[in-house]
């Protein structure tokens, strides 16, 4: 990682920074050193240009959004230990979306993932987020357990989603940040209603 002076927020012993083009080599190294997500979800290791694609990833055409952040979570030596791709105002004002959240494999089971997530959630709330949504692959037990444990509720499932060499079923999960109820969320984001195609 390049030397970083400023951070967006603290996440326990780590700090969140916004990654940019200069961080692509470090992010690519991080993906290659921690391939578990890619192997479980796509059936293959990260592609040679995975980090570059992640840097330029945006929601599909026709889906409105505010902005995207490619977040890196670094230690005091600026070593990249986790990353997240997040989008604000996704399909509706106040709805944030986590597209990817990867924590270094040696840190799994240490509480680091929850510490990072709680810090991110607080930052999203203070930045106008009222809901956070995400999709988790059904049958990938660690992330399914993690997202349930930190308070997410399934609103629907999607099947037949091609991801690399695999075709997955996804659990769409949502968490309110400002005390809302699921019917309120589903009124905002029609795509996530269980009866929508």
Secondary structure, 3 states (H helix, E strand, C coil): CCCCCCCCEEECCEEEEECCHHHHHHHHHHHHHCCHHHHHHHCCCCCCCHHHHHHCCCCCCCCCCCCEEEEEEECCCCCEEEEEEEECCCCCCCEEEEEEEEECHHHCCCCHHHHHHHHHHHHHHHCCCCEEEEEEECCCHHHHHHHHHCCCEEEEEEEEEEECCEEEEEEEEEEECCCCCHHHHHHHCHHHCCCCC
